[in-house]
């Protein structure tokens, strides 16, 4: 997501539209799913590749159960204590701040301590990072290039405000971002995702279906292994949708089938609902793993979260203008929402008896700038993430406000002593 770094032109357009919408704006034609059929809508030919968050999903659970039979002992070895460790990675939104996450992952690789992740999830800019992180350190250079050489013109083009107010759906065009995704996510890239999925690892991205107001969890590995000719286009479209900030960027329409007819769904940035997610509530990893379907013994999870942003308040006088008030409001709301998501995952980890670790951009680094995607600033932020990972012991084991955010090295012994 772009917030709180809201481009001046986009912000102005957003609030002009908000005012003029009282009188009504023009709309573009579409073939939306009737509300009565929304719960049964599915992607034609690929009915099992997604699930709405918030309730267990049998298809998702069965697929994850199957992953335990597919996984290799070399990627997920057994510890001397007879327990198999399962590292998971959750990547937050944050727009250009994704450069921090990219740098951190590359620095983690340099230390030689970065594990193969069983599950990788992402929303917004995290959805752009997640497929590369899922494939491993061999894609570190691609991540570095993506987040240190990209400028705003490579992501969007600002459109004329008046025509968009009359009959438009956004104040920018994301054709440049679509082209950038197509450049990196090739048929060979999709093949690599499919191989990782068949090797027992899972990649989930999140979008928001505006029609049904549901957060949707997409099983990207199932898309990659589907063998469908439209799989590559769908994979790219989910990445684009998860990074499409509503009003600023156009939504992505997915063709779906419901009641024997074809319709379209309108999807936007997953960060609208969740700034970061792990399972979305569609499965319980520990319950499935307890079945020991592979006969390999007990497992224990560690959920790693990379926050592409900062949480501490930044005191400053707010100008009496719509733009300034909007920017400060978005910034405050975004921080509060992320903290809520962090506590949600923490509570889930406690229930699942999983370890919980998260990292964020250090205080003191200036995130704001005149340009949303500034390669120079992003390069500096990438280096901050890289050096933070190199320094080691940078993980915090509890959400903000608990145990005064003690880092992993200060709490490791205590946490280990409390393990069952």
C-alpha positions in Angstrom: 0.0 0.0 0.0 1.1 3.6 -0.6 -0.1 5.1 2.7 1.2 7.1 4.5 3.2 8.3 1.5 0.3 9.6 -0.5 1.2 11.3 -3.8 0.0 14.9 -3.8 -2.0 14.6 -7.0 -3.6 11.3 -6.0 -4.6 12.7 -2.6 -6.1 15.8 -4.0 -8.1 13.8 -6.5 -9.3 11.4 -3.8 -10.9 14.1 -1.7 -12.3 16.1 -4.7 -14.1 12.9 -5.7 -15.3 12.3 -2.1 -16.9 15.7 -2.2 -18.3 15.5 -5.7 -19.6 12.0 -5.0 -22.4 13.5 -2.9 -23.8 14.6 -6.2 -23.0 11.3 -7.9 -20.2 10.3 -10.2 -20.4 8.4 -13.5 -19.7 4.7 -13.4 -18.1 2.2 -15.8 -20.1 -0.8 -17.0 -19.5 -4.2 -15.3 -21.1 -7.6 -14.8 -21.0 -8.0 -11.0 -21.9 -11.2 -9.2 -25.4 -11.0 -7.7 -25.1 -10.8 -3.9 -27.0 -14.1 -3.4 -24.4 -15.9 -5.5 -21.2 -14.3 -4.1 -20.4 -17.1 -1.7 -20.3 -19.7 -4.5 -18.4 -17.7 -7.1 -15.2 -19.4 -8.2 -12.5 -19.1 -10.8 -13.5 -21.1 -13.9 -11.4 -24.2 -14.3 -9.6 -23.5 -11.0 -12.3 -23.7 -8.2 -9.9 -24.5 -5.4 -7.2 -21.8 -5.7 -8.7 -19.4 -3.2 -10.8 -19.1 0.0 -12.4 -16.3 2.0 -10.6 -15.5 5.2 -12.2 -15.9 8.6 -13.4 -19.5 8.6 -11.8 -22.9 8.1 -11.7 -24.1 4.5 -11.6 -27.8 3.8 -9.9 -27.4 0.4 -7.1 -25.3 1.8 -6.7 -27.6 4.8 -6.5 -30.7 2.5 -3.9 -29.0 0.3 -1.8 -28.1 3.3 -2.2 -31.7 4.7 -0.9 -33.0 1.4 2.2 -30.7 1.7 3.5 -32.7 4.6 3.8 -35.8 2.4 5.5 -33.7 -0.3 8.1 -31.9 1.8 11.7 -33.1 1.9 13.7 -33.8 5.0 16.6 -31.7 3.6 14.5 -28.6 3.6 12.7 -29.4 6.9 15.1 -31.6 8.9 14.5 -33.0 12.3 16.2 -31.4 15.2 18.2 -33.5 17.7 15.2 -33.3 20.0 13.1 -35.1 17.4 11.1 -32.0 16.4 10.8 -30.7 12.8 11.0 -26.9 12.6 8.7 -25.1 10.2 9.7 -21.4 9.5 6.9 -19.3 8.0 7.3 -15.8 6.6 4.6 -13.0 6.6 5.3 -9.9 4.6 3.4 -6.6 5.2 2.3 -3.9 3.0 4.1 -0.6 2.8 4.5 0.6 -0.8 8.1 1.7 -1.5 9.0 0.7 2.0 9.1 -2.8 0.7 12.8 -2.0 -0.1 13.4 -2.7 3.6 11.9 -6.2 3.4 13.9 -6.9 0.3 17.1 -5.7 1.9 16.4 -7.7 5.1 15.8 -10.9 3.2 19.1 -10.4 1.2 21.0 -9.7 4.3 19.5 -12.8 6.0 20.7 -14.8 3.0 24.2 -13.4 3.4 24.3 -14.6 7.0 23.7 -18.1 5.8 20.9 -18.5 8.4 17.9 -17.8 6.2 15.7 -21.0 6.2 13.5 -22.5 3.5 10.1 -21.2 4.4 7.2 -23.7 4.7 4.6 -20.9 4.2 5.1 -17.4 2.7 2.3 -14.9 2.7 2.1 -11.3 1.4 -0.3 -8.4 0.9 0.3 -5.2 -1.1 4.0 -4.6 -1.5 4.4 -7.8 0.5 2.6 -9.6 -2.3 5.2 -8.3 -4.8 8.0 -9.5 -2.5 6.5 -12.9 -1.5 6.9 -14.9 -4.7 10.6 -14.0 -4.8 11.1 -14.7 -1.1 9.2 -18.0 -1.6 11.7 -19.2 -4.3 14.7 -18.5 -2.1 18.0 -16.6 -2.1 18.6 -17.3 -5.9 16.0 -14.6 -6.5 17.7 -12.0 -4.2 19.2 -10.1 -7.0 15.8 -9.8 -8.7 14.4 -8.4 -5.5 17.2 -6.0 -5.1 16.7 -4.7 -8.6 12.9 -4.4 -8.2 13.2 -2.3 -5.1 16.3 -0.2 -5.8 15.8 0.8 -9.4 12.0 1.3 -9.6 10.7 4.9 -9.8 7.1 6.1 -9.6 6.9 6.2 -13.4 7.6 2.4 -13.4 4.5 1.9 -11.1 1.8 4.3 -12.3 0.8 7.2 -14.5 -1.3 9.9 -12.9 -4.5 10.5 -15.0 -6.4 13.7 -15.7 -8.6 14.3 -12.7 -11.8 15.7 -14.3 -12.4 12.8 -16.8 -11.8 10.3 -13.9 -14.3 12.2 -11.8 -16.9 12.0 -14.5 -16.5 8.4 -15.5 -13.4 6.7 -14.0 -12.4 4.3 -11.4 -9.0 5.6 -10.2 -6.7 8.6 -10.4 -3.8 6.6 -11.8 -3.1 3.9 -14.4 -1.0 0.9 -13.3 -0.1 -0.3 -16.7 3.6 0.3 -15.8 3.3 -2.0 -12.8 1.5 -4.6 -14.8 4.4 -4.5 -17.3 6.9 -4.8 -14.5 5.2 -7.8 -13.1 5.1 -9.4 -16.5 8.8 -8.8 -16.9 9.7 -10.7 -13.8 6.9 -13.3 -13.5 7.5 -15.3 -16.6 6.5 -18.9 -17.6 9.8 -20.1 -16.2 9.1 -18.2 -12.9 5.7 -19.9 -12.7 7.3 -23.2 -13.2 9.7 -22.6 -10.3 6.7 -21.7 -8.1 5.0 -25.0 -9.2 8.1 -27.0 -8.3 8.3 -25.4 -4.9 4.6 -26.2 -4.3 5.1 -29.8 -5.3 8.0 -29.9 -2.9 5.7 -29.2 0.0 5.9 -25.4 0.4 3.0 -23.0 0.2 2.6 -19.4 -1.1 -0.5 -17.4 -0.2 -1.3 -13.8 -1.3 -4.3 -11.7 -0.1 -6.7 -9.4 -1.9 -10.0 -7.8 -1.0 -13.1 -8.5 -2.9 -15.0 -5.2 -2.7 -18.3 -6.7 -3.8 -18.5 -9.2 -1.0 -16.2 -7.2 1.4 -14.1 -10.3 2.0 -10.4 -10.8 2.4 -9.5 -13.5 -0.1 -6.5 -15.9 0.4 -5.1 -17.1 -2.9 -3.1 -20.4 -3.1 -0.6 -19.3 -5.6 1.1 -22.7 -5.9 -2.2 -24.3 -6.9 -2.5 -21.7 -9.7 1.0 -22.5 -10.8 0.4 -26.3 -10.8 -3.0 -26.1 -12.4 -1.7 -26.6 -15.9 -4.3 -24.2 -17.2 -3.3 -21.9 -20.1 -4.6 -18.9 -18.2 -2.6 -19.7 -15.0 0.2 -17.2 -15.7 -2.2 -14.4 -16.4 -4.1 -15.2 -13.2 -0.9 -15.4 -11.1 0.1 -11.9 -12.3 -3.4 -10.5 -11.8 -3.5 -11.6 -8.2 -0.1 -9.9 -7.5 -1.4 -6.7 -9.2 -4.7 -6.8 -7.4 -3.0 -7.1 -4.0 -1.0 -4.0 -4.7 -3.8 -1.9 -6.2 -4.7 0.8 -3.7 -8.3 1.6 -4.2 -9.2 5.0 -5.8 -5.5 5.8 -6.3 -5.1 2.7 -8.5 -7.7 0.8 -10.6 -9.2 -2.4 -9.2 -8.5 -5.7 -10.9 -11.5 -7.6 -12.3 -11.5 -11.4 -12.1 -13.8 -13.5 -14.2 -15.7 -15.9 -12.0 -18.5 -18.4 -12.4 -21.6 -18.6 -10.2 -25.0 -20.2 -10.7 -23.8 -21.5 -14.1 -23.1 -18.0 -15.4 -20.0 -15.8 -15.8 -19.5 -12.6 -13.9 -16.7 -10.4 -12.7 -15.4 -9.6 -9.2 -13.7 -6.4 -8.2 -10.5 -6.9 -6.2 -8.2 -4.3 -4.6 -5.2 -4.0 -2.2 -5.2 -6.8 0.4 -4.0 -4.1 2.9 -7.5 -2.6 2.9 -8.5 -5.5 5.3 -5.2 -6.8 6.7 -1.8 -5.1 6.7 -0.2 -8.5 7.3 -1.6 -12.1 7.6 -0.5 -15.6 8.3 -3.3 -18.1 7.8 -6.3 -15.9 7.4 -8.1 -18.4 9.6 -8.6 -20.8 6.7 -6.5 -23.6 8.3 -4.8 -24.6 11.5 -1.2 -25.7 10.8 -0.6 -27.4 14.1 -3.9 -29.4 14.0 -3.0 -30.7 10.5 0.6 -31.4 11.4 -0.5 -33.3 14.6 -2.1 -35.9 12.3 1.5 -36.8 11.3 0.4 -37.8 7.9 4.0 -38.2 6.7 5.1 -40.2 9.7 8.0 -37.9 10.4 7.3 -36.9 14.0 6.1 -33.7 15.8 6.6 -30.3 14.3 6.9 -26.7 15.7 6.3 -23.5 13.8 8.1 -20.1 13.9 6.2 -17.2 12.3 8.5 -14.5 11.1 6.9 -11.2 10.2 8.7 -8.4 8.3 7.0 -5.0 8.7 7.7 -2.6 5.9 7.0 0.4 8.0 7.5 2.2 11.3 5.2 2.1 14.3 6.3 4.8 16.8 4.3 8.1 16.6 6.1 11.0 14.8 5.0 14.2 16.5 4.6 17.2 14.1 2.2 20.0 13.6 -0.6 19.2 11.2 -1.5 22.0 8.8 -5.1 22.9 8.5 -5.6 21.5 5.0 -7.4 18.6 3.6 -4.2 17.0 2.2 -2.3 17.3 5.5 -5.2 16.1 7.7 -5.7 13.2 5.2 -2.0 12.2 5.2 -1.8 12.2 9.1 -5.1 10.3 9.4 -4.0 7.6 6.9 -0.6 7.3 8.7 -2.2 6.9 12.1 -4.9 4.5 10.9 -2.3 2.4 9.1 -0.1 2.0 12.2 -3.0 1.1 14.4 -4.3 -1.4 11.9 -0.9 -3.1 11.6 -0.6 -3.4 15.4 -4.0 -5.0 15.5 -2.9 -7.5 12.8 0.2 -8.2 14.8 -1.7 -9.0 17.9 -4.1 -11.2 15.9 -1.2 -13.3 14.6 0.4 -13.3 18.0 -2.8 -14.7 19.6 -2.9 -17.3 16.8 0.7 -18.3 17.5 -0.1 -18.7 21.2 -3.0 -21.0 20.5 -1.0 -23.0 18.0 2.1 -23.1 20.4 4.2 -21.5 17.6 7.1 -19.1 18.1 6.5 -15.5 17.0 9.1 -13.1 15.8 8.8 -9.8 14.0 11.1 -7.0 12.7 10.4 -3.4 11.6 12.2 -0.4 10.1 14.4 1.2 12.7 13.3 4.5 14.2 15.2 7.5 12.8 15.0 6.6 9.1 13.0 9.3 7.3 10.3 7.5 5.2 8.5 10.6 3.8 9.6 12.1 0.5 8.4 14.1 -2.5 8.3 11.0 -4.6 6.5 7.9 -3.7 8.9 5.5 -5.4 12.3 7.2 -5.2 15.1 4.8 -6.2 17.7 6.7 -4.1 15.7 6.6 -0.9 14.6 3.1 -1.6 18.3 2.1 -2.1 19.1 3.6 1.3 16.2 1.8 2.9 17.2 -1.5 1.2 20.7 -1.0 2.8 19.1 -0.4 6.2 17.2 -3.7 6.0 20.3 -5.5 4.7 22.5 -4.3 7.6 19.8 -5.0 10.2 19.7 -8.6 9.1 23.5 -8.8 9.0 23.7 -7.6 12.6 21.6 -10.6 13.8 19.3 -11.0 16.8 17.0 -8.3 15.4 13.7 -10.1 16.0 11.2 -9.0 18.6 9.2 -11.9 20.2 6.0 -10.1 21.3 3.8 -7.3 19.9 4.3 -3.6 20.9 3.5 -2.9 24.5 4.3 -6.4 25.8 7.6 -7.0 27.6 8.7 -3.6 26.3 9.5 -5.1 22.9 12.5 -7.0 24.2 14.5 -8.4 21.3 15.0 -12.1 20.6 18.4 -12.4 22.2 17.0 -11.0 25.5 14.0 -13.3 25.5 15.2 -16.4 23.8 16.1 -18.3 27.0 12.9 -17.4 28.7 10.8 -18.4 25.7 12.7 -21.7 25.3 12.2 -22.5 29.0 8.4 -22.1 28.6 8.1 -24.4 25.6 6.0 -27.5 26.1 
